[in-house]
């Protein structure tokens, strides 16, 4: 998801300044991009999978379906 967003922003003229290492699952901002005098900071949320993606259970089936684990939060729009 993060790489697709970075590619799209680049295609639209944005300069991607920083990308988080998603393999380490570090918290916080995942992508920083600039266009002229505008800055964009994004925290990417990916859809949960049916298997574990990290740790000792990597590749094994997850006990909960992606639908029950989906974040119920609402997107937030930043002011310009």
NUMARDO-608683 format. One record per residue: residue in three letters; x, y, z of N, C-alpha, C in turn; residue number from 1. Coordinates in steps of 0.001 Angstrom, whole numbers, plus 524288, in hexadecimal, padded with zeros to 5 digits. Example, Ala and Ser with C-alpha at 12.3 -4.5 7.8 and 13.67 -1.06 7.14 Angstrom:
BEGIN
REC    aa      nx      ny      nz     cax     cay     caz      cx      cy      cz     i
REC   ALA   83386   7E9C6   81E78   8300C   7EE6C   81E78   83390   7F31C   81E78     1
REC   SER   83232   7F736   81BA8   83566   7FBDC   81BE4   83264   8001E   81EBE     2
end
This chain:
BEGIN
REC    aa      nx      ny      nz     cax     cay     caz      cx      cy      cz     i
REC   UNK   8033B   7FB67   80000   80000   80000   80000   80371   804E6   80000     1
REC   UNK   80766   804F2   80350   80AD5   80982   803B6   80DB4   80A80   7FE9A     2
REC   UNK   80FB6   8066B   7FC2C   812A0   80721   7F750   80F0F   808F7   7F2E5     3
REC   UNK   80A33   80725   7F2CB   80679   808E3   7EED2   80547   80EB9   7EF7D     4
REC   UNK   804A1   8106D   7F45D   803AA   815EE   7F56A   80864   8193B   7F3DD     5
REC   UNK   80D07   8176C   7F533   811CD   81A4D   7F3D5   8124E   81AD3   7EDEA     6
REC   UNK   8112B   816AC   7EB14   81178   816D4   7E55B   80D76   81AAA   7E321     7
REC   UNK   808BD   81A92   7E53D   804AF   81E20   7E367   8062E   823D3   7E46A     8
REC   UNK   80807   824EC   7E91A   8099C   82A44   7EA4D   80E03   82C17   7E6B8     9
REC   UNK   811CA   828B1   7E5C9   81619   82A07   7E239   8140C   82B33   7DCC0    10
REC   UNK   8105E   82804   7DAEF   80E07   828E3   7D5C3   80B35   82E20   7D575    11
REC   UNK   80937   82FF0   7D9F0   8065F   834E3   7DA26   809E7   83997   7DB2D    12
REC   UNK   80F0D   838AF   7DB50   812B8   83CFF   7DBEB   814CF   83DD2   7E169    13
REC   UNK   81316   83AA7   7E532   814F7   83B1F   7EA8D   81A68   838C1   7EAF1    14
REC   UNK   81D8B   83ABF   7EE82   8229C   8387A   7EFC4   82207   8357A   7F4E6    15
REC   UNK   822E5   83060   7F4AD   82287   82D31   7F965   827A3   82DD2   7FC5D    16
REC   UNK   8274B   82FFC   80117   82BE2   83131   80445   82D6D   82CC9   807EC    17
REC   UNK   8298F   829D6   809C0   82AB8   825A4   80D7F   8269B   8215B   80D24    18
REC   UNK   8285F   81C7D   80DAC   824F7   817F3   80DE8   8268E   814AD   8129A    19
REC   UNK   822C7   81311   815BA   823F0   80FC9   81A46   8252C   80A3C   81888    20
REC   UNK   82812   80787   81BB5   82929   801FD   81AD1   82480   7FEE7   81CDD    21
REC   UNK   8210A   7FD4A   81968   81C3A   7FAA9   81B12   81D40   7F546   81D6F    22
REC   UNK   82199   7F2EE   81C32   822C7   7EDC1   81E54   82393   7EDF2   82440    23
REC   UNK   82598   7F24D   8263D   82677   7F2BF   82BE0   82186   7F45D   82ECA    24
REC   UNK   81D80   7F603   82BE8   8187D   7F7A4   82E23   8191A   7FC24   83205    25
REC   UNK   81CA5   7FFAD   830C7   81D87   80434   8342D   818AA   807AC   8343B    26
REC   UNK   8173F   809BF   838C7   812A6   80D2F   83906   813DB   8128E   836CD    27
REC   UNK   80FBC   81563   8357A   81065   81ACD   833DA   80FBF   81B99   82E08    28
REC   UNK   811FB   81FCF   82C21   81175   8216A   826AF   81452   81D90   82327    29
REC   UNK   8119E   81BEB   81EF3   813CD   81815   81B54   81607   81A8C   81667    30
REC   UNK   8140F   81F24   814F8   815B1   82199   8101A   8158E   82781   810CA    31
REC   UNK   819AA   82A1A   80EFF   819D4   82FD5   80EEA   81B09   83178   80959    32
REC   UNK   817D8   83509   80745   81895   836E7   801EC   817D7   83CD2   801C8    33
REC   UNK   81A40   83F46   7FDE5   819AF   844ED   7FD30   8184D   84625   7F783    34
REC   UNK   81573   84A65   7F6D9   81438   84C83   7F1B5   81430   85271   7F24E    35
REC   UNK   817F1   854F8   7EFE8   818A4   85A9B   7F086   81949   85BD5   7F65D    36
REC   UNK   815D5   85EFF   7F8A1   81655   8605B   7FE30   812AF   85D1A   801A9    37
REC   UNK   81060   858F6   7FF7B   80CDC   85596   8028B   80FAC   850A8   80451    38
REC   UNK   80E7A   84F15   80915   8108A   84A44   80B58   80C05   84699   80C66    39
REC   UNK   80CE9   8418F   80B88   808F9   83D8E   80C81   80B69   8394A   80FD7    40
REC   UNK   808F6   83828   8144D   80AB2   833E6   817B6   80642   82FFA   81805    41
REC   UNK   8076E   82AFD   816F3   80363   826F8   8169D   804BE   82257   81A15    42
REC   UNK   800DA   82082   81CF1   80143   81B93   81FB9   7FDD6   817B7   81CC9    43
REC   UNK   8003F   813D6   81A63   7FD80   81024   81706   7FB02   80BD7   81A4F    44
REC   UNK   7F615   80AB5   81924   7F355   8065F   81B9D   7F230   8025F   81762    45
REC   UNK   7F411   7FDAF   81822   7F33E   7F98E   8144E   7EED3   7F603   81620    46
REC   UNK   7EC52   7F358   8128B   7E846   7EF9C   81405   7EAC2   7EAEB   816A5    47
REC   UNK   7E852   7E8EB   81ACB   7EA69   7E449   81D6C   7EA24   7DF88   819D2    48
REC   UNK   7EDAE   7DC03   81A87   7EDAD   7D74B   81755   7EB83   7D2B4   81A6D    49
REC   UNK   7EAB4   7CE6D   817C3   7E8A0   7C9BE   81A4D   7ECF8   7C684   81CCE    50
REC   UNK   7F1E7   7C822   81BFE   7F652   7C57E   81E78   7F9B0   7C986   82153    51
REC   UNK   7FCCB   7C79B   82503   8006A   7CB0F   827C7   804A3   7CCDF   823FC    52
REC   UNK   805F6   7D1EC   82430   809E8   7D421   820B2   80F4E   7D469   82330    53
REC   UNK   80F8C   7D483   82865   81481   7D540   82B24   814DE   7D18E   82FCA    54
REC   UNK   81990   7D100   831C4   81A64   7CE0D   8368E   81AAD   7C82E   835BF    55
REC   UNK   81AC0   7C54B   83A18   81B7C   7BF9A   839C9   816F8   7BCBC   8371F    56
REC   UNK   81269   7BF27   836CE   80DE6   7BCA4   83440   80D4C   7BE47   82E8E    57
REC   UNK   81139   7C0D6   82C65   810FC   7C2CA   826FC   80F41   7BE71   82345    58
REC   UNK   80B41   7BFA6   82023   80940   7BBEB   81C50   804EB   7B86B   81E4D    59
REC   UNK   80444   7B815   8236E   80027   7B4D1   825A4   7FAF0   7B7B4   82580    60
REC   UNK   7F6A5   7B4C3   82548   7F180   7B750   8252F   7F083   7BA88   82A1B    61
REC   UNK   7EE20   7BF0D   82968   7ECA8   7C26E   82DBE   7E74A   7C0B7   82FBB    62
REC   UNK   7E65E   7C0E0   834DA   7E16F   7BEF5   836F5   7DCBD   7C26E   835C9    63
REC   UNK   7DD9C   7C754   8348D   7D949   7CAEB   8336E   7D952   7CC74   82DB8    64
REC   UNK   7D4BA   7CD2F   82B9D   7D453   7CEA8   8261F   7D5EA   7D45A   8256C    65
REC   UNK   7D7A2   7D5D0   820B6   7D8F4   7DB46   81FB9   7D46D   7DEFA   820D8    66
REC   UNK   7CFA3   7DD55   81FE7   7CB25   7E0BE   820C1   7CA8C   7E233   82681    67
REC   UNK   7CB70   7DE90   82A12   7CABE   7DFBA   82FA0   7CF3E   7E2E4   831D1    68
REC   UNK   7D3AD   7E2E6   82F2A   7D82A   7E5D6   83115   7D89F   7EB2F   82E9E    69
REC   UNK   7D57C   7EC5B   82AB4   7D5F1   7F14F   827E9   7D518   7F5E1   82BA1    70
REC   UNK   7D85B   7F9D3   82B18   7D7F0   7FE8A   82E5D   7D2CF   8014B   82D40    71
REC   UNK   7D00C   802C2   83148   7CB05   80560   83097   7CB88   80B56   830C4    72
REC   UNK   7D05A   80D41   83102   7D128   812EA   83146   7CFC5   815A6   82C34    73
REC   UNK   7CEE2   81AAE   82C98   7CDA4   81DCF   8280A   7D27D   820A8   8261F    74
REC   UNK   7D2FC   82160   820F6   7D779   82457   81F02   7D74C   829F9   820E3    75
REC   UNK   7DBCE   82C39   8219E   7DC2F   8319A   82381   7DE99   834F9   81F44    76
REC   UNK   7DC2E   83959   81E35   7DE46   83CF4   81A55   7E168   84135   81D0F    77
REC   UNK   7E605   8422F   81B11   7E95B   84647   81D45   7E7E9   84B86   81AF3    78
REC   UNK   7E87C   84F93   81E08   7E77E   854D4   81BFD   7EC1F   8568E   818B5    79
REC   UNK   7EB21   859F9   81506   7EF52   85BD4   81195   7F167   860F7   81375    80
end
